[in-house]
Amino acid sequence: MKVSSRFRSIVVAVIAVAGVSFASAAHADSGTIRFAIYKAAFFVGGAGGDGTLTFHGRRYPISVGGISGGLAFGASKTYFHGTVRHIRRAQDVTGVYGAAGGGGAVGEGAQVIVMTNGKGAQLELSGRQVGLQINADISGMSITVQ
């Protein structure tokens, strides 16, 4: 049975694309992140903070800012820590992350969240929240690697 050159070209192209996709996924890496963020809200809220990204043994300072809207009021400080996945370089963490959620703290509470930015960086965070904060809102967070 003779295989046409057109079919052979298609097979070679598919294998090449699959190989490139696999190679790029294999080179994606992970790091750790920790930051503290202050939040204040009365229906519309604002947040800001700073922290550190650790990637390939290097520490990078980060700044965090954000807004939220919905049913939210109070003030709190949250200490987040977790893992950043699917990054190739530290700058891939820079971007806007969105989330919808709810929670609260009277004195002290816990937070867990998973978010992804436009570059595919995924944050898996947990944290301890201190303050008086009640929220059921949509929020956005911007992280900048400095």
C-alpha positions in Angstrom: 0.0 0.0 0.0 1.5 3.3 -1.1 1.1 6.3 1.3 0.6 9.6 -0.4 3.0 12.4 0.2 0.1 14.7 1.3 -1.0 12.2 4.0 2.6 11.8 5.1 3.1 15.6 5.3 -0.1 15.9 7.5 1.1 13.1 9.8 4.5 14.8 10.2 2.9 18.2 10.9 0.6 16.7 13.6 3.5 14.9 15.3 5.5 18.1 15.2 2.7 20.2 16.7 2.1 17.5 19.4 5.8 17.5 20.2 6.0 21.3 20.6 2.9 21.3 22.8 4.3 18.6 25.0 7.7 20.3 25.2 6.2 23.6 26.2 4.1 22.0 28.9 7.1 20.1 30.1 9.1 23.3 30.5 6.4 25.0 32.6 7.5 25.2 36.2 6.1 26.2 39.6 7.2 28.5 42.5 5.9 29.7 45.8 4.3 32.9 46.7 3.4 34.7 49.9 1.9 38.1 50.5 -0.2 40.2 52.9 -3.1 42.1 51.6 -5.2 44.8 53.3 -8.8 45.1 52.2 -11.5 47.6 53.1 -15.0 47.7 51.6 -18.4 49.2 51.8 -20.1 47.6 48.8 -17.1 48.6 46.7 -13.8 47.7 48.1 -10.1 48.2 47.5 -7.1 46.1 48.5 -3.4 46.4 48.4 -0.3 44.7 49.7 3.1 43.2 48.9 5.0 40.0 49.2 7.5 37.7 47.6 7.6 35.2 44.8 10.2 32.4 45.0 11.1 30.9 41.7 14.2 28.8 40.8 15.8 29.7 44.1 15.5 33.5 43.6 13.2 35.8 45.5 11.2 38.5 43.6 9.3 41.3 45.3 5.7 41.6 44.3 3.0 44.2 44.7 -0.7 43.4 44.9 -3.8 45.6 44.3 -7.4 45.0 43.7 -11.0 46.0 43.7 -14.2 44.2 44.5 -17.9 44.9 44.2 -21.0 43.3 45.6 -22.1 42.7 49.1 -19.0 43.5 51.0 -18.2 45.6 54.1 -15.5 45.8 56.8 -11.8 45.8 56.9 -9.3 42.9 57.1 -5.7 41.8 56.5 -5.1 38.4 54.9 -1.7 36.6 54.9 -1.7 34.4 51.8 0.8 31.7 50.9 0.7 29.0 48.2 1.9 27.7 44.9 2.2 29.3 41.5 1.9 26.8 38.7 2.4 26.8 34.9 5.0 29.6 34.7 8.2 29.6 32.6 9.7 32.8 34.1 8.9 35.0 37.1 7.3 37.7 35.0 4.5 35.2 34.0 3.0 35.8 37.5 2.3 39.5 36.6 -1.3 40.0 35.5 -4.9 40.3 36.5 -6.7 37.5 38.4 -10.4 37.4 38.9 -12.6 35.6 41.4 -16.1 35.3 42.7 -16.6 34.2 46.2 -17.8 34.9 49.7 -16.5 34.6 53.2 -16.0 36.5 56.4 -14.0 37.0 59.4 -14.9 38.2 62.9 -11.5 38.4 64.6 -9.9 35.6 62.6 -10.9 33.4 59.7 -9.5 31.3 56.8 -9.4 31.9 53.0 -8.7 29.4 50.2 -8.7 30.4 46.5 -7.5 29.3 43.1 -7.1 31.9 40.4 -5.6 32.1 36.9 -4.3 35.0 34.9 -4.3 35.6 31.1 -0.8 34.0 30.7 -2.0 30.7 32.3 -0.2 31.2 35.7 -2.4 29.5 38.3 -2.3 30.6 42.0 -3.4 28.1 44.6 -3.6 30.1 47.8 -4.6 29.6 51.4 -4.5 32.2 54.1 -5.4 33.5 57.5 -7.6 36.6 57.6 -7.8 38.9 60.6 -10.4 41.7 61.0 -14.1 42.2 60.5 -15.0 41.4 56.9 -18.1 40.0 55.3 -18.3 39.6 51.6 -20.2 37.9 48.7 -18.7 39.7 45.8 -16.7 39.6 42.5 -13.2 40.8 42.8 -10.1 41.3 40.7 -6.5 41.3 41.9 -3.5 42.5 40.0 0.0 41.2 40.8 3.1 42.9 39.6 6.5 41.2 39.8 9.0 44.0 40.4 
